[in-house]
């Protein structure tokens, strides 16, 4: 989930507009697609979670994402997940 007040949103990364279940996986529809963290490919939400557990709040990671078929990179300082 991309929080509207989170670090990725401040870099203009666009979150999904919809979420659905396909098989037993959550699938997000629309928005940018995160494809790598620090150069390591992301193929699932579980893999993203695993890669992020190697980091702490305050660490900076390089996020690679696709928007309209174009690859972009942003450096993002990790923040605590907001309480919702």
N, C-alpha and C positions, 0 to 999 in steps of 0.2 A: 504494500500500500504506500502510495506517495502522499505524504501529508502536505497540505497547502502552505503550511508555515515551516516546512522542513528544509534541510540544506539542498536537496536536489531541486525543489521548486524555486529556490532563490537563484539557481543557475538556469532557469527557464526550461528544465526537463519537464515534459508533460506526462501526467499520469493517465491511466486508462479511464475511459468513460463508462465502461461496463465490465462486469465480472460474470462468468458463467461456469458451470461444471461440465467438463467433457471427459467421459469415463470416470476416473476417480481423481482427476486433477482440476485445480482451479485454473481457469484461463481468463486472462485479462484482454479486453478488446479495446482497440484504439490507443492513442498516446504513443510515447516513445518506448522502444524495446531495449532494455539493458542487456548487453551481450557479453560484457566482461568487467571484472573488477581487478585492478592492478595487472591487467594483461591476461588474467585467467578466465577462460571462456565460461559463460553461465548458460546452462541448458535447462535449469529448473529452479523453482523458488527454493526448494530444499538446498540445492547447491549454493545459491546466493546466501542463505542463512548460514551454511557451514563456513563459507569464505569470510563472512562478516564476523563470525565468532572468533576469528583469528586476530581481530582488531579491538581496540577499546575506544570509548568516547574520547574525542580529541584527536584521534589519528586522522591523517589525511589519506584518502584512497583516490585512485584514478578510475573514474567510471566511463566506460565506453558504451554508447547507445546508438541505436538507429532511429532516424526520423526521416520518413519519406524516402527510404533507401539510402540515405547519406549517413556515413559513420561520423560521430563526433565524440570528443573526449572532454571531460571536466574533472577538475580536482575538487574533492568535496571533503570538508572536515566533518567527521561523524559526530552526531549529537545523540543525546538520550532520546529514546522513543517517548513522545509526549503521552501523558496520561489522558485518556479519552473517556 
